[in-house]
Amino acid sequence: MRLIRSSNQLPELKSQTVATIGNFDGFHLGHQAILRYAHEQAKKYQAKVALLSFEPTAKEFFMADHAPARLYTLRQKLALAEAYAVDYFLCLPFNQQLANMPATDFVREILFKGLNIRHLVVGDDFCFGHQRSGDLALLQKMGEELGFTVQDCRTLLHGESRVSSSVIRDTLQRGDFKLVEALLGRAFSISGKVFHGDKQGRTIGFPTANICLRRKVLPLQGVFVVRASNAEHDWQGVANIGHRPTVNGRRNQLEVHCLNCTQDLYGQSLEVTFLHKLRDEKKFSSFEALKHQISLDVEAAEAYFNQ
């Protein structure tokens, strides 16, 4: 897969593409259906598959800290795009210049001249361009003019649940991890590199692997039963995700206590998979009270895995 971070690199693309546009936050079942269709069309037209996304997202650009929490980081999205055999991942910077670009210019300069599209796949509610003035009808009209076709993919349903990133965020907040897994097609996880923290956990018998979360808004908060894994091992564990109010934490952080782990995990990449919510994050009156609660959390996690 080739990652393209600037529209200046687009003229280098010689092959025609079957393209799709979106945040692809979560790469959920709906996104997977779009990519399967894109691959079918790419085979038909002997074209490459291209995914166009933006960094930051449009909502993050306009809403800043009030934007919805991301399910996945850009790094996770890139890994999944490669796993789903995307040929080109075009990640354009969303800035004021792009926000002001008329929808017709976006189609002509980015999609047609840049991505050399033969076929475009979009969601049924897709809007784009300055003040969201572009829609499916405009794409189809310009496609007839410029020589590409457009297909809208209707929202996928899982039972009675609409498959969308916003529904998955709401489901995470409710702690229904089985439904989240069904909508994503995989268990929800957060990955990151373990860094040196203040090492307070080891002083009370519960050492933690600390992962810094470069997110101002978290998709979930609290204490959870988890599995943590690196390239070689998989551990049962308890994780706290939040800002650690008892120790006056000021940044969002993921702390994982891996049961029966004797490895030094500093500097290693760890994937933390969320299985069950134990409780909300809270501020305790003392460090001793926190220690007591952590011991109860560990017991609850062990009971979960032994059931």
TORFI-581961 format. One record per residue (C-alpha): residue in one letter; z, x, y. Coordinates in Angstrom, 1 decimal. Layout:
{"A",{Z,X,Y}},
...
This chain:
{"M",{0.0,0.0,0.0}},
{"R",{-0.8,1.2,3.5}},
{"L",{1.6,0.5,6.3}},
{"I",{-0.1,0.1,9.8}},
{"R",{2.3,0.0,12.8}},
{"S",{-0.3,-0.2,15.6}},
{"S",{-3.4,-2.2,16.4}},
{"N",{-5.0,1.1,17.4}},
{"Q",{-5.3,1.9,13.7}},
{"L",{-7.1,-1.3,12.8}},
{"P",{-10.7,-0.1,13.5}},
{"E",{-10.2,2.3,10.6}},
{"L",{-10.3,-0.6,8.2}},
{"K",{-13.7,-0.8,6.6}},
{"S",{-13.1,-3.3,3.8}},
{"Q",{-13.0,-7.0,4.4}},
{"T",{-9.6,-8.6,3.9}},
{"V",{-8.0,-11.8,2.8}},
{"A",{-5.1,-12.0,5.2}},
{"T",{-1.9,-13.9,5.7}},
{"I",{0.5,-14.0,8.6}},
{"G",{4.2,-14.6,8.8}},
{"N",{7.7,-13.1,8.8}},
{"F",{7.9,-13.2,5.0}},
{"D",{11.7,-13.1,5.3}},
{"G",{12.9,-13.2,1.7}},
{"F",{9.6,-13.1,0.0}},
{"H",{10.7,-16.4,-1.5}},
{"L",{8.7,-18.7,-3.9}},
{"G",{6.6,-20.1,-1.1}},
{"H",{5.6,-16.6,0.1}},
{"Q",{4.8,-15.6,-3.5}},
{"A",{2.5,-18.6,-3.9}},
{"I",{0.7,-17.6,-0.7}},
{"L",{0.2,-14.1,-2.0}},
{"R",{-1.0,-15.3,-5.4}},
{"Y",{-3.6,-17.4,-3.7}},
{"A",{-4.5,-14.5,-1.4}},
{"H",{-5.1,-12.3,-4.5}},
{"E",{-7.3,-14.9,-6.0}},
{"Q",{-9.4,-15.1,-2.9}},
{"A",{-9.5,-11.3,-2.5}},
{"K",{-10.9,-11.1,-6.1}},
{"K",{-13.5,-13.7,-5.2}},
{"Y",{-14.7,-11.9,-2.1}},
{"Q",{-14.1,-8.4,-3.4}},
{"A",{-11.8,-7.8,-0.5}},
{"K",{-8.4,-6.3,0.2}},
{"V",{-5.1,-8.2,0.7}},
{"A",{-3.5,-7.8,4.1}},
{"L",{-0.2,-9.1,5.3}},
{"L",{0.4,-9.3,9.1}},
{"S",{4.0,-9.4,10.3}},
{"F",{5.9,-8.5,13.5}},
{"E",{8.8,-6.3,14.4}},
{"P",{11.0,-7.6,15.9}},
{"T",{10.3,-11.2,14.9}},
{"A",{9.1,-13.6,17.7}},
{"K",{12.5,-15.4,17.5}},
{"E",{14.4,-12.1,17.8}},
{"F",{12.3,-11.2,20.8}},
{"F",{12.9,-14.4,22.7}},
{"M",{16.4,-15.3,21.4}},
{"A",{18.0,-11.9,21.0}},
{"D",{21.4,-12.2,19.4}},
{"H",{21.0,-16.0,18.9}},
{"A",{18.0,-15.6,16.6}},
{"P",{18.5,-16.6,12.9}},
{"A",{19.9,-14.0,10.6}},
{"R",{17.4,-12.0,8.6}},
{"L",{17.6,-12.3,4.9}},
{"Y",{15.9,-9.0,4.3}},
{"T",{15.4,-5.8,6.4}},
{"L",{12.0,-4.4,7.1}},
{"R",{12.6,-1.8,4.4}},
{"Q",{13.2,-4.5,1.8}},
{"K",{10.1,-6.4,2.9}},
{"L",{7.9,-3.4,2.6}},
{"A",{9.2,-2.7,-0.9}},
{"L",{8.5,-6.3,-2.0}},
{"A",{5.1,-6.3,-0.4}},
{"E",{4.2,-3.2,-2.4}},
{"A",{5.6,-4.8,-5.5}},
{"Y",{3.3,-7.9,-4.9}},
{"A",{0.3,-5.5,-4.6}},
{"V",{-0.4,-6.0,-0.9}},
{"D",{-3.1,-3.5,0.2}},
{"Y",{-2.4,-3.4,3.9}},
{"F",{0.9,-4.3,5.6}},
{"L",{0.2,-4.6,9.4}},
{"C",{3.5,-4.6,11.2}},
{"L",{2.8,-5.1,14.9}},
{"P",{5.5,-4.6,17.6}},
{"F",{6.2,-8.0,19.1}},
{"N",{6.5,-7.4,22.8}},
{"Q",{5.7,-9.1,26.1}},
{"Q",{2.0,-8.1,25.9}},
{"L",{1.6,-9.7,22.5}},
{"A",{3.6,-12.7,23.6}},
{"N",{1.2,-13.2,26.5}},
{"M",{-2.0,-12.8,24.4}},
{"P",{-4.1,-15.9,24.4}},
{"A",{-4.6,-17.4,20.9}},
{"T",{-8.3,-16.9,21.0}},
{"D",{-7.9,-13.2,21.9}},
{"F",{-5.5,-12.8,19.0}},
{"V",{-8.0,-14.2,16.6}},
{"R",{-10.9,-12.2,17.9}},
{"E",{-9.3,-8.8,18.5}},
{"I",{-6.5,-8.7,15.9}},
{"L",{-7.8,-10.8,13.0}},
{"F",{-11.6,-10.6,13.2}},
{"K",{-12.3,-7.2,14.8}},
{"G",{-9.1,-5.5,13.6}},
{"L",{-8.4,-6.8,10.1}},
{"N",{-12.0,-7.7,9.4}},
{"I",{-10.9,-10.9,7.7}},
{"R",{-13.1,-12.8,5.3}},
{"H",{-10.5,-15.4,4.5}},
{"L",{-7.2,-16.3,6.2}},
{"V",{-4.2,-18.0,4.5}},
{"V",{-1.5,-19.6,6.6}},
{"G",{1.4,-22.0,6.3}},
{"D",{0.8,-25.7,7.1}},
{"D",{3.0,-25.4,10.3}},
{"F",{1.6,-22.1,11.5}},
{"C",{1.3,-21.7,15.3}},
{"F",{0.5,-18.5,17.2}},
{"G",{-0.6,-17.0,20.6}},
{"H",{0.7,-17.5,24.1}},
{"Q",{3.1,-20.5,24.2}},
{"R",{2.1,-21.1,20.5}},
{"S",{-1.2,-22.6,21.6}},
{"G",{-3.0,-21.6,18.5}},
{"D",{-3.0,-23.7,15.4}},
{"L",{-4.9,-24.4,12.2}},
{"A",{-7.6,-26.4,14.0}},
{"L",{-8.3,-23.5,16.4}},
{"L",{-8.4,-21.0,13.5}},
{"Q",{-10.9,-23.2,11.6}},
{"K",{-13.1,-23.6,14.7}},
{"M",{-13.2,-19.9,15.4}},
{"G",{-13.7,-19.2,11.7}},
{"E",{-16.9,-21.2,11.8}},
{"E",{-18.0,-19.3,14.9}},
{"L",{-17.1,-15.8,13.6}},
{"G",{-17.8,-16.2,9.9}},
{"F",{-14.4,-16.4,8.1}},
{"T",{-12.7,-19.3,6.3}},
{"V",{-9.2,-20.6,6.6}},
{"Q",{-6.8,-22.2,4.1}},
{"D",{-3.4,-23.8,4.9}},
{"C",{-0.8,-23.7,2.1}},
{"R",{1.5,-26.7,2.0}},
{"T",{5.3,-26.1,1.9}},
{"L",{6.5,-25.5,-1.7}},
{"L",{9.2,-27.7,-3.1}},
{"H",{11.8,-26.7,-5.7}},
{"G",{13.1,-30.0,-7.0}},
{"E",{14.1,-31.8,-3.8}},
{"S",{14.7,-28.6,-1.8}},
{"R",{12.0,-27.3,0.6}},
{"V",{11.4,-23.6,-0.1}},
{"S",{11.9,-21.8,3.3}},
{"S",{13.8,-19.0,4.8}},
{"S",{15.9,-21.4,6.9}},
{"V",{16.9,-23.5,3.8}},
{"I",{17.8,-20.3,2.0}},
{"R",{20.0,-19.2,4.9}},
{"D",{21.8,-22.6,4.9}},
{"T",{22.2,-22.3,1.1}},
{"L",{23.7,-18.8,1.4}},
{"Q",{26.2,-20.2,3.9}},
{"R",{27.2,-22.9,1.4}},
{"G",{27.7,-20.2,-1.2}},
{"D",{25.3,-21.8,-3.7}},
{"F",{23.9,-18.5,-5.1}},
{"K",{22.3,-20.2,-8.1}},
{"L",{20.1,-22.3,-5.8}},
{"V",{19.4,-19.2,-3.6}},
{"E",{18.2,-17.3,-6.7}},
{"A",{16.0,-20.2,-7.7}},
{"L",{14.4,-20.4,-4.2}},
{"L",{14.0,-16.6,-3.9}},
{"G",{12.9,-16.0,-7.5}},
{"R",{15.5,-13.3,-7.6}},
{"A",{19.3,-13.0,-6.9}},
{"F",{20.1,-12.3,-3.2}},
{"S",{21.0,-8.7,-2.5}},
{"I",{21.6,-6.3,0.4}},
{"S",{20.7,-2.6,0.1}},
{"G",{21.8,0.4,2.0}},
{"K",{23.0,3.9,2.0}},
{"V",{26.7,4.6,1.4}},
{"F",{28.4,6.4,4.3}},
{"H",{31.8,8.0,5.0}},
{"G",{34.2,5.3,6.3}},
{"D",{37.8,5.6,7.5}},
{"K",{38.9,5.9,3.8}},
{"Q",{41.7,3.4,4.2}},
{"G",{40.8,1.6,1.0}},
{"R",{41.6,4.5,-1.2}},
{"T",{45.1,4.8,0.3}},
{"I",{46.0,1.4,-1.2}},
{"G",{44.2,1.9,-4.5}},
{"F",{41.0,0.1,-3.7}},
{"P",{38.4,2.7,-2.7}},
{"T",{35.2,1.2,-1.2}},
{"A",{31.6,2.1,-0.8}},
{"N",{30.7,1.4,2.8}},
{"I",{27.2,0.3,3.9}},
{"C",{26.5,0.0,7.6}},
{"L",{24.5,-3.2,8.4}},
{"R",{22.1,-2.7,11.3}},
{"R",{22.2,-6.4,12.0}},
{"K",{23.9,-8.2,14.8}},
{"V",{23.7,-11.5,12.9}},
{"L",{24.6,-11.6,9.2}},
{"P",{23.1,-14.0,6.7}},
{"L",{26.6,-14.5,5.1}},
{"Q",{30.2,-13.4,5.7}},
{"G",{33.3,-13.3,3.6}},
{"V",{34.5,-11.9,0.3}},
{"F",{32.3,-12.1,-2.8}},
{"V",{32.1,-11.2,-6.4}},
{"V",{29.1,-8.8,-6.7}},
{"R",{27.2,-6.4,-8.8}},
{"A",{26.5,-3.0,-7.3}},
{"S",{23.9,-0.7,-8.7}},
{"N",{22.2,2.6,-7.9}},
{"A",{19.3,4.2,-9.8}},
{"E",{21.4,5.0,-12.8}},
{"H",{24.4,2.6,-13.1}},
{"D",{25.5,-1.0,-12.5}},
{"W",{29.1,-2.0,-11.7}},
{"Q",{31.0,-5.2,-11.3}},
{"G",{32.7,-5.4,-8.0}},
{"V",{34.3,-7.2,-5.0}},
{"A",{32.6,-7.0,-1.6}},
{"N",{33.6,-7.8,1.9}},
{"I",{30.9,-8.4,4.5}},
{"G",{31.8,-8.8,8.1}},
{"H",{33.6,-6.8,10.8}},
{"R",{37.0,-6.3,9.1}},
{"P",{39.4,-7.9,11.6}},
{"T",{42.6,-6.6,10.0}},
{"V",{41.7,-3.0,10.8}},
{"N",{40.1,-4.0,14.2}},
{"G",{36.5,-3.3,13.0}},
{"R",{33.9,-3.6,15.6}},
{"R",{30.6,-3.4,13.7}},
{"N",{29.2,-5.4,10.8}},
{"Q",{29.8,-3.6,7.6}},
{"L",{29.5,-4.2,3.8}},
{"E",{32.4,-2.8,1.8}},
{"V",{32.2,-2.8,-2.0}},
{"H",{35.0,-2.0,-4.4}},
{"C",{33.3,-1.2,-7.7}},
{"L",{35.4,-1.9,-10.7}},
{"N",{35.9,1.1,-13.1}},
{"C",{33.7,3.4,-11.0}},
{"T",{34.6,7.1,-10.8}},
{"Q",{31.4,8.3,-9.2}},
{"D",{31.1,9.8,-5.7}},
{"L",{28.6,7.4,-4.1}},
{"Y",{28.4,9.0,-0.7}},
{"G",{24.8,9.3,0.5}},
{"Q",{23.4,7.2,-2.4}},
{"S",{21.4,4.0,-2.0}},
{"L",{23.3,1.0,-3.3}},
{"E",{22.0,-2.5,-4.0}},
{"V",{24.7,-5.2,-3.8}},
{"T",{23.9,-8.5,-5.5}},
{"F",{26.0,-11.5,-4.5}},
{"L",{27.2,-13.8,-7.3}},
{"H",{30.1,-15.9,-6.1}},
{"K",{32.1,-16.5,-2.9}},
{"L",{35.8,-16.0,-3.2}},
{"R",{37.0,-16.7,0.4}},
{"D",{36.2,-16.3,4.1}},
{"E",{37.0,-13.1,5.9}},
{"K",{40.4,-13.3,7.8}},
{"K",{42.8,-11.2,9.8}},
{"F",{46.0,-10.4,7.9}},
{"S",{49.3,-9.9,9.6}},
{"S",{49.8,-6.4,8.0}},
{"F",{48.0,-3.8,5.9}},
{"E",{50.4,-4.7,3.1}},
{"A",{49.3,-8.3,3.2}},
{"L",{45.7,-7.2,3.1}},
{"K",{46.5,-5.0,0.0}},
{"H",{48.1,-7.9,-1.8}},
{"Q",{45.1,-10.2,-1.1}},
{"I",{42.6,-7.5,-2.3}},
{"S",{44.5,-7.3,-5.6}},
{"L",{44.1,-11.0,-5.9}},
{"D",{40.4,-10.8,-5.1}},
{"V",{40.0,-8.1,-7.8}},
{"E",{41.8,-10.3,-10.3}},
{"A",{39.6,-13.2,-9.4}},
{"A",{36.5,-11.1,-9.8}},
{"E",{37.6,-9.9,-13.2}},
{"A",{38.2,-13.5,-14.3}},
{"Y",{34.7,-14.4,-13.1}},
{"F",{33.1,-11.7,-15.2}},
{"N",{35.3,-12.6,-18.2}},
{"Q",{34.6,-16.3,-18.2}},
